[in-house]
Amino acid sequence: MKSFLNKEINKFLKYVKQTNSKETYRTYESVLKEALEFIEIENGAIDITPYRLHIANLSKKTIAKKVSALRSFFDFLQREGFKYKIVGDEHIKVPKTLPKPVSLEHIKEALKVADMDEYLAIMVVFSLGLRISEAANIKLSDIKGDWIEIRGKGNKTRIVPIHPKLKEFIDKYLKINPKKEYLFEKNGKKMSDANLRYVIQKAFKKIGIHVTPHQLRHSFATYMLDKGARINDVSELLGHEFISTTQIYTKLSNSLKLKNYLKAHPLCG
């Protein structure tokens, strides 16, 4: 049976070679050749548990990558008409990497050189902690005094307070640049996520750095927690469904504190 699998692996690799990069091909080849030594086949089932045990000491990210390569091969077998049951194919949860916040100095520098559209875009995303799609979807009718209604993922809405500086600038901006329906419009039509992203990146490019809107959202969360905001409040402001999603920023906040501690401590000079 293993000779059959080896034959099918060679067919699959030939397909991969024709449709993917050399690097992808080498990854698949390495994983499949390695896994074949450990895979067990019995009663119409392919058990990859022995292989999972063999690679158990590797990082979760590496394990996930190897198991993903195996899944692609098994999908290929199914398309070829083979029926079988896979054992030991449970998903690996890859730990989230900590996002890198933008320094407040860089944000202030970008705001100094930004034009009115760029200034508004940066302030809205950073001071409200929004996703780029949420910012692009803000309607003038969503702005209600000192609060703004945000439509998030799954059409869920949340009410977010507007910082006085932002409120003052929005009022000034709309007097000079009246809009029809949306806060961010181009040629009388709602600005796309991509266009709004470009507006923000253009401002930071003026000071020589690359910054994404998502980094600004990360920065909002990190600095709020660093200044003592309650995690429940930050989670609500971000529109997170689960507080566990917000907890990654707590880890980042602590790592920043440690970095600043080591930088400032008299024995670490």
N, C-alpha and C positions, 0 to 999 in steps of 0.2 A: 504493500500500500504506500510506503514511503517513496518507492521508486515512481509511483504514479504522481505523488505530490511534487517530487523533484522535476518531473516532466512538465507539469502544469506551471510550476514556478518559472521554469525557463521560458515557457510561452508568455507568461505574464510579464517577465522582465523584457522580453522582446517588444511587447506592446508599450511598456513604460519608456523604453529607449527611444521609441518613435514619437512619443507624445509629450515627453518631459525633458527637463534639463539633465546634464550629466551628473550634477550633484544629487538630484532626486533619484536618478537611476542607481547611483552608488549606494545611497541610503537604503533603498528597497532591497538591493542585492545583498548587502551586508546583513540586514535584519532577517530576511527570509532564509538565507543559507545558515545563519546562526540558529534560528528558531527550529529549522527542520531536524536538528540533532536532538531536540527535546520534546517536540510535539508527539503526542500519543494518539493513535487512531484505533477505535474499537466500537463495534456495533453501530456503525453509521454516524459516530460522533468524533469530532476532532477536538482533542483536549489540549489546550495550550497552557494549562496550569503549571506543568513542570517547567516550561519556559519562563512563565511569570515568576516562579520561585528562583530561577537562575538569575534573573535581572532585578530581583527584589531590592538589592542594596543600592541600585542606581537612583538618581533623583527622580521625583515624580514626573517632571517635565520630560526627561529622557525616556522613562517607561511609557508615558503617554504617546510619545513619538513612535516608539517601536511597535506598540499595540495598534496604533493607527495604521501603520504600514501593513500589518497583518490583516486588518479589517479590509483594506483596499484589495488585498489578494483574495480574501474570501468573497468579497463582492464580485470580483472577476470570475471566480469559480461558479457562483450562482448564475451569472450571465451566460456562462458556458453550458448551463443546464444541469450542474451537479447539485444534488440535494444532500444536506448534512446538517448536523447540529453542532454548534460551537460551545465548548465548555471552557470557563475561565476567562471570558471576554468582558468582564465588568469594566466600566469606565473608570479612568483614573481622574481624580479631581486635582488639577494643577493649581498650586497655590498662586494667589495673585501677587504680582510684583508691585512694590511701592511706587506710586506715581511721583514724579519730580515736580515740585512746585516752582513757580516763577518768583524770583525775588521781588520784594516790594520796590526796591530801588529801580529794577528794570521796568516794572509796571509804571512807576512814576515818570521815568525817562520817556517811555513810549507815549504817555499821555501828554507830555510837554510838546512833543513834535507832531502829534496827531492832528489831522484836520477834524472838522466837526463830526463827520460820519464815523471816522475811525475812533474818535474819543467816545462817542455814544456807544458804539459796539463793544469796546473794551469795558466801559463802565457797566453796561447792562449785564454782560456775561460774568464779569468778575465780582461786582458788588452784590449781584443777586444769586450767584452760584448756578447759572443756568447751563443746560445743554444747548448746543448751537441751534438745534431744531426748535427748542422752546423759545429762544430769543427771536428767531425768524418768524415765529407764529404769533408774536404779541400784536394784538389789535389795539387801536387807540381806545376802544371801549373797555379794554381790560384794565386800563389805568384808572383807578378809583381813589382819588385823593392821595393819601400816603401809602396806599397799598396797590398791589398789582396781581391780577389773577393769571396764573400760569397753567397752560395745558401741557401736561407731561405725558409719559409713556402710557399707552392704553387709554388715552383720552381722560386720564385722571387729572383733576384740577387741584391746585393748592393756592393759597393766598400768601404772598410774600411782601414784607415791608420794603418800601423804597427808601434808600438812604437820602437824607435831605439834600446832599450835594448832587445826587443823580436827579432827584425830583426838580431841583432848580435848573439843571442843565436841560432836562427834557422840555420844560416849559419854554426856555430860551430857544432851544433847537426848533421846536414846532412853530414858533412865531416866524423864524427865518426860513424854515423848510416845511411848509404845511404838507401833510400827507392825507391821502384819501381814506384808507381803512387801516393799514398796518403801520407800525412804528418804523419798520425798515422796508422801504420801497425803492424800486429803481424804475425810472420811466413810468411812474404811475402804477406799477404792478409790484406785488409782494416779492421781496428779495429772496432768492433761493438760499438754502443752507450753504452751498458752495460759495456763492457770492459774498455772503456775510463772513464766512471763514476767511476768504481772501482779504476782505477789508481789515480784519484784525491782524492777519499775518503781515500785511503791507505796513502797518504802523510799527510793528516790532522789527521789521526788516530795516527800517530807517535808523535803528540804533544797533544794527548788525547782529541780531539774534533771531532764531526761529522759534516761534511760540504758537501753539495750537489753542483753540478755544477750550478744548478739554483740559489743557494744563491750567488755564485760568480758573476753571471750575474746581480743579484739584486744589489750587492755591487758596481759593475762598474757604474751602472746607478745612484745610490744614491750618490756616491762620486763625480761623474762628475758634477751633479747638485749642490752639496754642495760647490764645488769649483767655481761655477759661469758659468758653460757651459750652452749654450742656450738650452731650452727644445726641440726646433725643430731639432737641431743638434743631441742631444742624441736620440731622437725618430728615426731619420734616421739611426744612428749607430746601434741601437737595431733591426732595421727592423720592427718596429711597423707600422701597416697599419693606425691606428688612433692615433692621438696625445693624445687623452683621456686615452689611455692605459699607456702612459708614465707619465701622470699627477699623478698617484698614488705614484711615486717616489718623486714628489715634496712635497706631504704630508709627506712622510717619512723623507725627508730632513729637513722639517720645524720642525718635531717632534724631530729629533736629535739635531737641533739647540737649541730648548727649553730645552731639557735634559741637554745639555752642559752648557746652560745659568744658569740653576738652580744649577748645580754642581759647577760652578765657581763664582756665585754671592756672594759678601761678606755677604749679609744678609741671605744667605741660608746655611751657614756653620753649 
